[in-house]
């Protein structure tokens, strides 16, 4: 077990030793050690503090945003996926007390365990200090996510978001190519998202679902980049012109389709697709 002093330094808070150990005690460890208390009560407390702090920040910083959009953004930043990402960024998994079964299945990297422990640490910060200290911790951890407005809009479900985006641009059918590697107790999966036969995004994870979500997020960001959006619009204009005139597109339209910045085409008229190399066997 790594020194918890380093963890507290990364969090930027002080938590008394007993409360900190409780916040880091997963139920699997508690069960194997005589049923000692777990971090679940602190998790319950931290979840409420997290929700209130994020809601307050979103309300104050977005005075004209409708309730539905506020709710979507809140869901994105307090999601298991978002909290697990924060946990991984501070190396939280190395500090969690886990039972032998969870250790064998790489529990320290599981999104649910990391997210729950992050909430427990927020609760522990409140118990050892006060509500303002806990709120400030939340804002340090979540603040960068709150500023990523575009990702927040899609982040609740990347697979649904990329499906909607691809459909709106008529890019073709989406499918995922997923391959697993490693021993059964520590499998890693790699996913490539393809739209209309072109590779748009890739991702890795400890499960097929997680890898696919990462690939969908990667593809969504690529397609949502300004240059990709401009190229997509140009490509659609070329297609519409060709369909309307029954002949090849004009030189001006062909130039626009080559790239939003006037650069020559890379051989694929599909925006974002050229950014990924084709996978073996594709």
Helices and strands as residue ranges (DSSP letters): H 4-11, H 17-23, H 27-32, H 40-61, H 67-77, H 80-89, G 92-95, H 100-104, G 107-109, H 111-128, H 131-147, H 149-154, H 158-168, E 174-181, G 184-186, E 188-195, E 198-205, H 208-224, H 226-245, H 251-258, G 273-275
